[in-house]
Amino acid sequence: MGETDKAEGAMKPAIDARGVKKIFDGNTDRPVVALDDVSLVIRDNEFFTLLGPSGCGKTTLLRLIAGFEQPTEGEILLFGEHLEGLPPYKRPVNTVFQQYALFPHMTVSQNIGFGLEMQGKARDETDETVRRMLSLVQMEELADRRTDQISGGQQQRVALARALAPHPKVLLLDEPLSALDFKLRKEMQIELKRLQNETGITFIFVTHDQEEALTMSDRIAVMNEGNILQVGTPKEIYDHPARRFVADFIGETNILPAEITSRKDDLAEVKLGSGNIRRARLPEAEIPANAVHVAVRPEHVALVAAGAEAAMTGTVSNVVYFGAGTHYHLITDDGAAVVVEIQNSHGGGGEHAIGEKLGIEFPDGTLQVLCD
């Protein structure tokens, strides 16, 4: 599936959730609102990620799309067709769970073909599809191996191949990489993105891992407490978070108090704790008051010599070396904490010591005003 095909499919909505609410009554006097008036459009042929902490509602939304739960209010459409009341087995979607639920007594090929056999597909058609799926997940050599005799990463590939074999319109993935070790997770992130590109199927991926979401997604919805706080590309979410929760949840960031002194279009001039004025980007949401917070990523902050023109002045309180870069923790003259990330150059040089006084500068375009 090429980039042209992907661009042409970008405007087709695969999933259209409209005012979806899900309440679990349980056996208590206080019902749990898992989703609160969620509206969301997921495009055809898109790798879309639902990202948020445990209990934010992301898995509940995935289960509503799959048909394992029904919405309390609202509606969900798949390519324009209403899904309410339609059982899971009648929906053109498949799900890959955290536990792969493979049949250990069956071979890799038998596991991949099992769903097709249950659908009554002809033997020749099933065999051809299994061959294509084995090639897609690069497991031809293990076709006759039992699934309890292969590694966790290989089992995950089998689960993906089995879910893709019926060629669903949408593939739902509920934290399928969580059981893998770090190196294998990184490899499978690249593999999942490749599979999505090659098949052209809409992938909806659930995770609490921010780096995982940024690595694979075309777009991300950040969720918390049953609400969608922001939807955007990984770059938009990372560089221009609209809300304080998003800025704090996605990677490391500096959040500083500020006051808006003037606004024009999508930019504002803000007065920092030092009293100096700098430009900051405004979010699309309305900012109700001038007292706000601004966010800036550690790698976007510059350190300059003490006495040079700078937005703020601070003292180095800690130095953390992590290989590719170094984090400098500073306490500003007005008491704020700022972390600055400097990439380590070959041969060193430019290091700063604890107790050193430095200027802190925020280049244009790096400060973002936040909605609380």
C-alpha positions as CSV (number, residue, x, y, z in Angstrom):
1,M,0.0,0.0,0.0
2,G,1.8,3.2,-1.2
3,E,1.6,6.7,0.2
4,T,-0.7,7.8,-2.6
5,D,-3.2,5.1,-1.7
6,K,-2.9,6.1,2.0
7,A,-3.5,9.8,1.2
8,E,-6.6,8.9,-0.9
9,G,-8.1,6.9,2.0
10,A,-7.3,9.5,4.6
11,M,-10.6,11.2,4.3
12,K,-12.8,8.1,4.6
13,P,-14.0,7.6,8.2
14,A,-13.5,4.1,9.4
15,I,-14.9,4.7,12.8
16,D,-17.3,7.6,13.7
17,A,-18.1,7.7,17.5
18,R,-20.8,10.2,18.3
19,G,-21.5,11.3,21.9
20,V,-20.6,7.9,23.3
21,K,-21.1,7.4,27.0
22,K,-20.5,4.1,28.9
23,I,-21.6,3.7,32.5
24,F,-20.9,0.6,34.5
25,D,-23.5,0.3,37.3
26,G,-22.0,-2.7,39.1
27,N,-23.2,-3.5,42.6
28,T,-22.4,-0.2,44.2
29,D,-24.3,3.0,44.8
30,R,-21.8,4.9,42.7
31,P,-21.9,4.0,39.0
32,V,-18.5,4.3,37.1
33,V,-18.5,6.6,34.1
34,A,-15.9,4.9,31.9
35,L,-16.6,7.1,28.9
36,D,-18.2,10.6,29.1
37,D,-19.6,12.0,25.8
38,V,-16.8,10.8,23.6
39,S,-16.9,11.9,19.9
40,L,-14.1,10.7,17.6
41,V,-13.4,10.1,13.9
42,I,-10.8,7.5,12.9
43,R,-9.9,7.6,9.2
44,D,-9.7,4.6,6.9
45,N,-6.2,3.2,6.4
46,E,-4.9,4.9,9.6
47,F,-2.7,3.7,12.4
48,F,-4.6,5.3,15.3
49,T,-3.6,5.1,18.9
50,L,-5.7,5.5,22.1
51,L,-3.2,6.6,24.7
52,G,-3.7,7.2,28.4
53,P,-3.2,5.9,31.9
54,S,-4.9,2.8,33.4
55,G,-8.6,3.5,33.9
56,C,-8.9,6.3,31.4
57,G,-11.4,4.5,29.2
58,K,-9.3,3.5,26.2
59,T,-9.9,-0.2,26.4
60,T,-13.6,0.4,27.1
61,L,-13.8,2.4,23.8
62,L,-12.0,-0.5,22.0
63,R,-14.5,-3.0,23.4
64,L,-17.4,-0.9,22.3
65,I,-16.0,-0.9,18.7
66,A,-15.5,-4.7,18.9
67,G,-19.0,-5.3,20.2
68,F,-18.0,-6.8,23.6
69,E,-19.8,-3.9,25.3
70,Q,-22.7,-1.7,24.2
71,P,-22.8,2.1,24.7
72,T,-25.0,3.5,27.4
73,E,-25.6,6.5,25.2
74,G,-24.4,7.7,21.7
75,E,-23.7,5.7,18.6
76,I,-20.7,4.2,16.8
77,L,-20.6,3.9,13.0
78,L,-18.2,1.7,11.0
79,F,-17.8,3.0,7.4
80,G,-21.2,4.6,7.8
81,E,-22.9,1.5,9.2
82,H,-24.4,1.6,12.7
83,L,-22.9,-1.0,15.1
84,E,-25.4,-0.8,18.0
85,G,-26.7,-4.2,18.8
86,L,-24.5,-6.0,16.3
87,P,-22.7,-9.0,17.9
88,P,-18.9,-9.2,17.7
89,Y,-18.9,-12.1,15.2
90,K,-21.0,-10.1,12.7
91,R,-18.7,-7.0,12.8
92,P,-15.9,-6.7,10.2
93,V,-13.3,-6.2,12.9
94,N,-10.8,-8.4,14.6
95,T,-9.0,-8.0,18.0
96,V,-5.5,-8.9,19.2
97,F,-5.4,-9.1,23.0
98,Q,-2.6,-8.9,25.5
99,Q,-2.8,-12.7,25.8
100,Y,-2.6,-14.1,22.3
101,A,-4.9,-17.1,23.1
102,L,-3.3,-19.4,20.6
103,F,-4.0,-23.1,20.4
104,P,-0.8,-24.8,21.8
105,H,-1.6,-28.2,20.2
106,M,-1.9,-26.7,16.7
107,T,0.8,-25.6,14.3
108,V,1.4,-22.1,13.3
109,S,-0.4,-22.7,10.0
110,Q,-3.4,-24.3,11.7
111,N,-3.7,-21.4,14.2
112,I,-3.7,-18.9,11.3
113,G,-6.3,-20.8,9.3
114,F,-8.6,-21.7,12.2
115,G,-10.9,-18.7,11.9
116,L,-11.2,-19.1,8.1
117,E,-12.2,-22.8,8.6
118,M,-14.9,-21.7,11.2
119,Q,-16.2,-19.3,8.5
120,G,-16.6,-22.3,6.1
121,K,-14.0,-21.1,3.6
122,A,-12.9,-23.6,1.0
123,R,-9.7,-25.6,1.7
124,D,-7.8,-24.1,-1.3
125,E,-8.8,-20.6,-0.3
126,T,-7.8,-21.1,3.3
127,D,-4.4,-22.6,2.3
128,E,-3.7,-19.7,0.0
129,T,-4.6,-17.2,2.7
130,V,-2.4,-18.9,5.3
131,R,0.5,-18.9,2.8
132,R,0.1,-15.1,2.3
133,M,-0.2,-14.5,6.0
134,L,2.9,-16.5,6.8
135,S,4.8,-14.5,4.2
136,L,3.4,-11.2,5.5
137,V,4.7,-11.9,9.1
138,Q,7.8,-13.6,7.8
139,M,7.2,-17.0,9.4
140,E,7.2,-19.4,6.5
141,E,10.0,-21.6,8.0
142,L,7.9,-22.1,11.2
143,A,4.6,-23.0,9.5
144,D,4.6,-26.6,10.9
145,R,5.9,-25.7,14.3
146,R,3.5,-25.9,17.3
147,T,2.9,-22.6,18.9
148,D,4.0,-23.7,22.3
149,Q,7.4,-24.4,20.7
150,I,8.1,-20.8,19.5
151,S,9.1,-17.6,21.2
152,G,6.8,-14.9,22.6
153,G,7.6,-12.5,19.7
154,Q,6.8,-15.3,17.2
155,Q,3.6,-16.1,19.0
156,Q,2.6,-12.4,18.7
157,R,3.2,-12.6,14.9
158,V,1.0,-15.7,14.7
159,A,-1.8,-13.9,16.6
160,L,-1.5,-10.9,14.2
161,A,-1.6,-13.2,11.2
162,R,-4.6,-15.0,12.5
163,A,-6.4,-11.7,13.1
164,L,-5.5,-10.4,9.6
165,A,-6.3,-13.6,7.7
166,P,-10.1,-12.7,7.2
167,H,-9.0,-9.3,6.1
168,P,-11.1,-7.3,8.6
169,K,-11.9,-3.7,7.8
170,V,-10.5,-2.7,11.2
171,L,-7.9,-4.4,13.4
172,L,-8.2,-3.6,17.2
173,L,-5.0,-4.1,19.2
174,D,-5.3,-4.1,23.1
175,E,-1.7,-3.5,24.4
176,P,-0.4,-6.6,22.4
177,L,3.2,-5.7,23.1
178,S,3.0,-5.4,26.9
179,A,4.3,-8.9,27.6
180,L,7.4,-8.6,25.4
181,D,10.9,-7.5,26.6
182,F,12.2,-4.1,25.7
183,K,14.3,-5.0,22.6
184,L,11.6,-7.2,21.2
185,R,8.9,-4.5,21.8
186,K,11.0,-2.0,19.8
187,E,11.3,-4.6,16.9
188,M,7.6,-5.3,17.0
189,Q,6.7,-1.6,16.9
190,I,8.4,-1.4,13.5
191,E,6.8,-4.7,12.4
192,L,3.3,-3.5,13.3
193,K,3.7,-0.3,11.4
194,R,5.0,-2.3,8.4
195,L,2.0,-4.6,8.5
196,Q,-0.4,-1.7,8.7
197,N,1.2,-0.1,5.6
198,E,1.3,-3.3,3.6
199,T,-2.3,-4.4,4.4
200,G,-4.0,-1.0,4.2
201,I,-6.2,-2.0,7.1
202,T,-7.2,0.5,9.8
203,F,-5.3,-0.3,13.0
204,I,-6.7,1.0,16.4
205,F,-4.0,0.5,19.0
206,V,-4.4,0.8,22.8
207,T,-1.4,1.6,25.0
208,H,-0.3,3.5,28.1
209,D,3.3,3.7,26.7
210,Q,3.9,7.2,25.3
211,E,7.0,6.3,23.3
212,E,5.2,3.4,21.7
213,A,2.4,5.7,20.6
214,L,4.7,8.3,19.2
215,T,6.7,5.7,17.3
216,M,3.9,4.0,15.4
217,S,0.9,6.2,15.1
218,D,-0.4,8.4,12.3
219,R,-2.6,10.1,14.9
220,I,-3.1,9.8,18.7
221,A,-6.0,10.4,21.0
222,V,-4.8,11.2,24.5
223,M,-7.5,10.1,27.1
224,N,-8.0,10.7,30.8
225,E,-10.9,10.0,33.1
226,G,-13.2,8.9,30.3
227,N,-12.6,12.0,28.1
228,I,-10.5,12.6,25.0
229,L,-8.3,15.6,25.8
230,Q,-6.4,16.0,22.4
231,V,-6.2,14.3,19.0
232,G,-3.3,15.0,16.7
233,T,-0.2,13.6,15.0
234,P,2.7,12.5,17.2
235,K,4.5,15.8,16.4
236,E,1.4,17.9,17.2
237,I,0.8,16.0,20.5
238,Y,4.5,16.2,21.5
239,D,5.5,19.7,20.4
240,H,2.1,21.5,21.0
241,P,0.2,19.8,23.8
242,A,-3.1,21.7,24.4
243,R,-3.6,20.7,28.0
244,R,-1.5,20.4,31.1
245,F,-2.3,16.7,31.5
246,V,-1.2,16.0,27.9
247,A,2.1,18.0,28.3
248,D,2.9,16.2,31.6
249,F,1.9,12.7,30.4
250,I,3.7,12.7,27.0
251,G,7.4,12.6,27.7
252,E,9.3,14.9,30.0
253,T,8.4,18.6,29.9
254,N,8.9,21.8,31.8
255,I,5.7,23.5,33.0
256,L,6.1,27.1,34.2
257,P,3.7,29.7,35.5
258,A,3.2,32.7,33.2
259,E,0.8,35.6,32.5
260,I,-0.5,36.4,29.0
261,T,0.1,40.1,28.3
262,S,-1.2,40.2,24.7
263,R,-2.7,37.8,22.1
264,K,-2.8,37.8,18.3
265,D,-4.1,34.9,16.2
266,D,-2.5,31.7,17.5
267,L,0.4,33.5,19.4
268,A,0.6,35.2,22.7
269,E,3.2,37.3,24.6
270,V,3.7,35.8,28.1
271,K,5.4,37.2,31.1
272,L,7.5,34.6,32.8
273,G,8.4,34.4,36.5
274,S,11.6,36.3,35.8
275,G,9.5,39.2,34.5
276,N,10.8,38.8,30.9
277,I,8.4,38.6,28.0
278,R,8.6,35.7,25.4
279,R,6.3,34.6,22.6
280,A,4.2,31.4,23.1
281,R,1.8,29.4,20.9
282,L,-1.8,29.4,21.9
283,P,-3.9,26.2,21.9
284,E,-7.1,26.0,19.8
285,A,-9.2,25.8,23.0
286,E,-10.2,29.1,24.5
287,I,-8.0,30.3,27.4
288,P,-10.4,31.8,30.0
289,A,-7.9,33.9,32.0
290,N,-4.5,35.5,31.5
291,A,-2.9,33.5,34.4
292,V,-1.7,30.3,32.7
293,H,1.1,27.8,32.5
294,V,3.4,27.3,29.6
295,A,5.2,24.1,28.6
296,V,8.6,23.6,26.9
297,R,10.4,20.3,26.2
298,P,13.9,19.9,27.8
299,E,15.6,19.4,24.4
300,H,14.1,22.7,23.2
301,V,15.6,24.8,26.0
302,A,19.0,26.5,25.4
303,L,21.6,27.3,28.0
304,V,23.7,30.5,27.7
305,A,26.5,32.0,29.7
306,A,25.6,33.9,32.9
307,G,25.1,37.5,32.1
308,A,24.0,37.0,28.5
309,E,20.5,38.0,27.5
310,A,18.2,35.2,28.5
311,A,14.5,34.5,29.5
312,M,15.5,33.3,32.9
313,T,18.6,32.7,35.1
314,G,19.2,29.6,37.1
315,T,21.7,27.5,39.1
316,V,22.5,23.9,38.2
317,S,21.3,21.7,40.9
318,N,21.9,18.2,39.4
319,V,23.5,16.7,36.3
320,V,22.2,13.4,34.9
321,Y,24.2,11.6,32.1
322,F,22.2,9.1,30.0
323,G,24.5,8.3,27.1
324,A,23.2,10.2,24.1
325,G,22.6,13.3,26.1
326,T,22.8,15.0,29.5
327,H,20.0,16.4,31.6
328,Y,20.8,19.6,33.5
329,H,18.4,20.4,36.4
330,L,18.3,24.1,37.3
331,I,16.5,26.1,39.9
332,T,15.6,29.5,38.5
333,D,16.0,32.8,40.5
334,D,12.3,32.8,41.1
335,G,12.3,29.3,42.4
336,A,11.0,27.3,39.4
337,A,12.6,23.9,38.4
338,V,13.8,23.6,34.8
339,V,15.3,20.6,33.0
340,V,17.5,21.1,30.0
341,E,18.6,18.3,27.7
342,I,21.9,18.7,25.8
343,Q,23.0,16.2,23.2
344,N,26.5,14.8,24.0
345,S,29.0,15.5,21.2
346,H,31.9,13.2,20.4
347,G,34.9,14.1,22.6
348,G,32.8,16.0,25.1
349,G,33.1,19.7,25.8
350,G,30.5,22.3,26.9
351,E,29.8,20.5,30.2
352,H,28.3,22.4,33.2
353,A,28.8,21.8,36.9
354,I,26.5,21.7,39.9
355,G,26.4,25.2,41.4
356,E,27.1,26.9,38.1
357,K,25.0,30.0,37.2
358,L,23.5,30.0,33.7
359,G,21.1,31.8,31.5
360,I,18.0,29.9,30.2
361,E,16.5,30.7,26.8
362,F,13.4,29.5,25.0
363,P,13.8,29.9,21.2
364,D,10.8,31.1,19.2
365,G,8.1,28.4,18.7
366,T,9.1,26.3,21.7
367,L,6.8,27.7,24.4
368,Q,3.2,26.4,24.4
369,V,0.3,27.9,26.5
370,L,-1.7,25.2,28.2
371,C,-5.3,24.8,29.1
372,D,-5.6,23.5,32.7
